[in-house]
Amino acid sequence: MMNWRVGLGLLLLLAAVFSGWSLWKQHQLDKPAAARSDRPDYVLKDFEVVSLDKQGKEGFTLRAPHLKRRPDDKTMTLDKPVFLFPDKDGAYWQTRSRTAWVSAKADQVRLKGDVNIDSPPGTARPVKMVTSHLNVFPDKSRASTPAVVTVTQPGFILRGRGFETNLKTKQYKFKSQVRSSYDPSTRR
């Protein structure tokens, strides 16, 4: 027969191990999850920022009423942004949208909602482009979208799906469903 002291010791040892395990498990549950944070590390209101490219030249200028930056991936989200993208002559293409997302290195800008792009003021043949969303790559002076884009110039309207443009050379191309109309009465 087992000594009552040995039985009591084993029972107390089991209770201590179980209590320790329970405390450890509770401590693990109390730790915050290592999920991404949607809380910004800074917020800007009514601001203007000039972003430089790798060569130290202006990549774009940005004006907006509201910007938030995420601390975990350093990306930014914007409300009602106005981007000014310089062309090869130093004039600015003006781009507006409802919202935008900017990558951590500012090498990609995703514009969403009522995207309007206007050629620099004073351009001989002004261009206006309208689409639902547009991805801009400032370092490469390129922009593209799979969505429908309408390009308007004096006397000419061009519409198509899938669009790419070079902001420096002002050349663009459509991928499909291209339609054009010409109205000489609206020409300047």
C-alpha positions in Angstrom: 0.0 0.0 0.0 1.1 3.5 -0.9 2.1 5.9 1.8 -0.6 8.7 2.1 2.2 11.3 2.0 3.4 10.1 -1.4 -0.2 10.2 -2.8 -0.8 13.7 -1.4 2.6 14.8 -2.9 1.7 13.4 -6.4 -1.8 15.1 -6.1 -0.2 18.4 -5.2 2.4 18.1 -8.0 -0.4 17.4 -10.5 -2.3 20.4 -9.2 0.8 22.6 -9.5 1.5 21.5 -13.1 -2.1 22.0 -14.1 -2.2 25.5 -12.5 1.1 26.5 -14.2 -0.2 25.3 -17.5 -3.5 27.1 -17.1 -1.7 30.4 -16.2 0.6 30.0 -19.2 -2.3 29.3 -21.5 -4.3 32.3 -20.2 -1.2 34.6 -20.7 -0.9 33.4 -24.3 -4.6 34.3 -24.9 -4.1 37.8 -23.4 -1.4 38.7 -25.8 -2.6 40.9 -28.7 -2.6 39.2 -32.1 0.2 40.1 -34.4 -2.2 41.4 -37.0 -1.6 44.3 -39.3 -2.5 47.6 -37.8 -5.0 49.8 -39.6 -4.2 52.6 -37.2 -2.1 55.2 -39.0 1.2 56.3 -37.6 0.6 59.8 -39.0 -2.2 61.8 -40.6 -1.8 64.9 -42.8 -4.6 67.4 -43.4 -4.7 70.1 -46.2 -1.2 69.6 -47.4 1.2 69.6 -50.4 4.1 67.2 -50.8 6.7 67.0 -53.5 8.0 63.4 -54.1 11.4 63.0 -55.6 12.5 60.1 -57.8 15.7 58.1 -57.5 17.7 60.8 -59.4 16.4 63.5 -57.0 14.1 65.0 -59.6 10.4 65.7 -59.0 8.4 62.5 -59.4 5.1 64.2 -58.6 3.5 66.8 -56.4 0.5 65.9 -54.3 -2.2 68.0 -52.7 -5.0 66.6 -50.7 -7.3 67.3 -47.8 -6.5 64.0 -46.0 -3.7 61.4 -45.9 -3.1 58.4 -43.6 0.1 56.3 -43.5 0.1 52.7 -42.3 3.0 51.9 -40.0 3.3 48.2 -41.0 3.9 48.6 -44.7 4.5 52.4 -45.0 1.7 52.8 -47.7 -0.5 55.8 -47.8 -4.2 56.3 -48.5 -5.6 59.7 -49.6 -9.0 61.3 -50.0 -9.7 63.6 -53.0 -6.1 63.8 -54.1 -4.7 66.1 -56.8 -1.5 64.8 -58.4 0.7 66.9 -60.6 2.9 64.8 -62.8 5.7 66.7 -64.6 6.2 66.0 -68.3 9.5 66.3 -70.3 9.0 70.1 -70.7 8.4 70.7 -67.0 4.7 71.3 -67.4 2.2 69.4 -65.2 -0.5 66.8 -66.0 -3.2 67.3 -63.4 -4.8 64.1 -62.1 -7.8 64.0 -59.7 -9.7 61.1 -58.1 -11.9 60.3 -55.2 -9.3 58.2 -53.4 -5.7 57.0 -54.0 -3.2 54.6 -52.6 0.6 55.3 -52.7 3.2 52.5 -52.3 5.9 52.8 -49.6 8.5 53.9 -52.2 6.1 56.2 -54.0 6.8 54.2 -57.2 3.2 53.3 -57.7 0.0 55.3 -57.3 -3.5 53.7 -57.6 -6.2 56.2 -58.3 -9.8 55.2 -57.8 -13.2 56.8 -58.5 -13.9 59.5 -61.0 -10.3 59.7 -62.3 -9.8 62.9 -64.4 -6.5 63.7 -66.1 -5.9 67.0 -67.8 -2.9 67.9 -70.0 -0.8 70.9 -68.9 -2.4 74.3 -69.3 -1.5 76.0 -72.5 -1.0 72.8 -74.4 -1.6 73.3 -78.2 -4.0 70.4 -78.3 -5.4 69.9 -74.7 -6.2 66.4 -73.7 -8.7 65.2 -71.1 -8.9 61.6 -70.0 -11.6 60.1 -67.8 -11.8 56.6 -66.2 -12.8 54.7 -63.1 -9.3 53.8 -61.9 -5.8 54.2 -63.0 -2.4 52.9 -61.9 0.5 55.4 -62.3 4.2 54.6 -62.2 5.9 57.9 -61.7 9.5 56.6 -62.0 8.7 55.2 -65.4 6.4 58.0 -66.5 3.7 55.5 -67.3 0.0 54.9 -66.4 -2.3 52.1 -67.2 -5.8 50.6 -66.5 -7.8 47.7 -67.7 -11.0 49.9 -67.4 -12.7 52.0 -70.1 -11.0 55.3 -70.8 -12.4 58.3 -72.7 -9.9 60.7 -74.2 -11.2 64.0 -75.4 -9.3 66.6 -77.6 -10.8 69.5 -79.5 -12.9 68.0 -82.2 -12.1 64.4 -81.3 -13.3 61.8 -78.8 -11.6 58.4 -78.4 -12.9 55.7 -76.1 -11.6 52.2 -75.4 -10.9 49.5 -72.9 -7.4 48.8 -71.5 -5.2 51.8 -71.7 -1.5 52.6 -71.4 0.2 56.0 -71.7 3.7 57.5 -71.5 3.4 60.8 -69.6 6.7 62.1 -71.0 6.0 61.5 -74.7 2.2 62.0 -74.4 1.7 58.7 -76.4 -1.1 56.4 -75.5 -2.7 53.2 -76.7 -5.9 51.2 -76.2 -6.1 47.4 -76.0 -9.7 46.8 -77.2 -13.2 48.1 -77.9 -11.9 51.3 -79.4 -14.4 53.8 -80.7 -13.7 57.3 -82.1 -15.8 60.3 -83.2 -14.8 63.4 -84.9 -16.6 66.7 -84.7 -14.9 69.5 -86.6 -17.3 72.1 -85.1 -15.7 71.7 -81.7 -12.2 72.2 -82.9 -10.3 75.2 -81.7 
